[in-house]
Each structure stands twice: as C-alpha cells, then as structure tokens.
C-alpha cells in the first residue's frame, strides 16, 4: 500500500471516569503514576519511541508527587520532545461539564493559561504546545479555532462524535474556520483502543486487523495520510506496538 500511516501512542487518563479504579482519588493517582512509569521504561528501551499521555496538569502532578526521583528523567524526555504534554490544560474541558460546549469561554482560556503556567513552574522551563489534543471531548464550538490559535496552538486533534462524522463523510484532515476567519488545521482520529496486543495470537492476525482499520478510514483522508492514536481510557503504553511497527516496516507493507 502507498498510504502513509502515523501511529501516536497515548493514554487517556480519564479523571472523570475512573470510579472503577478504587474508592478515592488516591486510587486513580496510583494507576496514573504506573502508566507514566511504564512509559518512561519504554522510552529508555526504544530511542525512537514517543508518547503522549500527560494531557493535563492532574496527570502530570500525581506522578510528580509519587516519583520525585524520576523528575529529572521526565523533564529530559519532555525537553527532547519524546513526551508530549498534549493540551497542557489544568483539566480537559469535559471535567468542567462533559463537553467544551458547556464550558464558558473565559473558563476555557483560563484553563489553558493556568495549566501552562503551572507546568512551566514545576518543570523549570518554558515549553510550547502546538497541538491542542481534546481527547474524548464530545462538543466543539465555532470560535475554537480562533481561541486555539491565540493561545499558541497550530493544530487541533479530536475524535468525537466519530460515528456521526463518518456518516456525514467528513474528512479526517481539514481546515476549520471560525466566524472571524481564523483557520486551524484539524485531524480527527479513531478513538484508538481497537488495537491491543492481547487480542492477537501473532503478527499476521494483528496485520490483518490493522489493514482492515486502515482501509476503513483511508477514504476519509484527503492526502493519503492517516493518523491513528493507539490507546484509550487508562491504557498503558505497549512495547508490543513498537515491535509491530518495526515488523510492519521491515516487510515494507
């Protein structure tokens, strides 16, 4: 196949949907920290690996408190661009009311600004997020491109409501224009949790399923490029994904 596929490993630390992890916020923090810890191990083992799972201050903060001895390592991966803090907000908008349409404009902007300031204070250096990742956020509003650009973002990634977009034959990549004329390059992606290593007995079975996913979505791409996010709610990073991609490239698929 001649299409170009990009796979971004991520973990959606869903603080608004973690009740099944335990009785308190401490249980959520423990699982969160284990996920970040596993990501650091894989990053050390595979120099080409990248990960985006620190999508808000809460996610960052709990690991920062639990593993102070690993702060320098975490900071170095962020500096080198191997860990992306994604949107970098205090909380993703659905924590303020299930969807960004229920989040006031000022609250949304303060969420971005305060999150960035807080992270920069802990890290000890400035960083620039250029991709606004709204993982698992269901609602959008017409001025989002305008606000995102003014806050320093250049790209927007989201996925919901994915089924509806598919039914409307909506492209995977497009420019979204606000009422003021501001335009931002967007990528909508599948949610990402379809591929997990324990679902396949070998590479051939995994390849077959992945090709079916590619064929399903490539027709929605305008440029022969397709972006997949591999992960989901509380999904850990997988070494098996690295091995799968290496074998895929080795076979020139």
WOPE-V432850 format. One record per pair of residues at least 4 apart in sequence whose ideal C-beta (glycine too) atoms are under 7 Angstrom apart, sorted by the first residue. I is the first residue (numbers start at 1). J is the second residue. If there is no record, write none. Layout:
# WOPE-V432850
I,J
I,J
This chain:
# WOPE-V432850
1,253
2,224
3,214
3,218
3,224
3,226
4,224
4,225
5,214
5,226
5,228
6,227
6,228
7,228
7,230
7,245
8,52
8,227
8,229
8,230
9,51
9,230
9,231
9,237
9,241
10,52
10,53
10,192
10,229
10,231
11,35
11,53
11,231
11,235
11,236
11,237
12,135
12,136
12,231
12,232
12,233
13,32
13,35
13,53
13,55
13,59
13,234
14,18
14,136
14,233
14,234
15,28
15,58
15,95
16,94
16,95
17,233
18,28
21,27
21,28
21,31
22,27
22,28
23,27
25,29
26,30
27,31
28,32
29,33
29,62
29,66
30,34
31,35
31,234
32,36
32,59
32,62
32,63
33,37
33,62
33,63
33,66
33,67
34,38
35,39
35,53
35,236
36,40
36,53
36,63
37,41
37,67
38,42
38,236
38,237
39,43
39,51
39,53
39,237
40,44
40,70
40,73
40,74
41,45
42,46
42,49
42,237
42,239
43,49
43,51
43,77
43,82
46,242
49,242
50,82
51,83
51,237
52,84
52,86
52,133
54,59
54,60
54,83
54,85
54,86
55,59
55,86
55,87
55,92
55,133
55,135
56,87
56,89
56,90
56,91
56,92
56,115
57,61
57,90
57,115
57,118
57,119
58,62
58,91
60,64
60,85
60,119
61,65
62,66
63,67
64,71
64,122
70,74
71,75
72,76
73,77
74,78
75,79
75,123
76,80
77,82
77,83
78,83
78,85
78,123
78,127
79,125
85,119
85,127
85,129
86,133
87,92
87,129
87,132
87,133
87,134
88,115
88,116
88,119
88,129
89,111
89,112
89,115
90,111
90,114
90,115
90,118
91,95
91,96
91,111
92,134
92,135
92,137
93,99
93,100
93,103
93,108
93,137
94,98
94,99
94,136
94,137
96,103
96,107
97,102
97,103
98,102
98,138
99,137
99,138
99,139
100,108
100,134
100,137
100,139
100,140
100,141
101,139
101,141
102,139
103,107
103,108
104,108
105,109
106,110
107,111
108,147
109,113
109,147
109,151
110,114
111,115
112,116
112,151
113,117
114,118
115,119
116,120
117,121
118,122
119,123
120,125
120,126
120,127
123,127
128,152
129,152
129,153
130,153
130,154
130,155
131,153
131,155
131,157
132,148
132,153
132,156
133,157
134,157
134,158
136,160
137,158
137,160
138,160
138,161
140,144
140,158
142,178
142,179
143,147
143,178
143,179
144,148
145,149
145,176
145,177
145,178
145,182
145,183
145,184
146,150
146,178
146,180
146,182
147,151
148,153
148,156
148,184
149,153
149,182
149,184
155,184
155,185
156,176
156,184
156,186
157,187
157,189
158,188
159,188
159,189
159,190
159,191
161,165
162,166
162,190
162,191
163,167
164,168
165,170
165,188
171,220
171,221
171,222
172,187
172,188
172,217
172,220
172,221
172,226
173,186
173,187
173,221
173,222
173,223
174,186
175,183
175,184
175,185
176,183
176,184
176,186
177,181
177,182
177,183
178,182
187,227
189,227
189,228
189,229
190,194
190,217
190,228
191,232
192,228
192,229
192,230
192,231
192,232
193,231
193,232
193,235
194,213
195,210
195,230
197,238
197,240
200,205
200,206
200,209
201,205
203,207
203,244
203,247
204,208
205,209
206,210
206,244
207,211
208,212
209,213
210,214
211,215
212,216
213,217
214,218
214,226
217,226
218,226
221,225
221,226
230,241
231,235
239,243
240,244
241,245
242,246
243,247
244,248
245,249
246,250
247,251
248,253
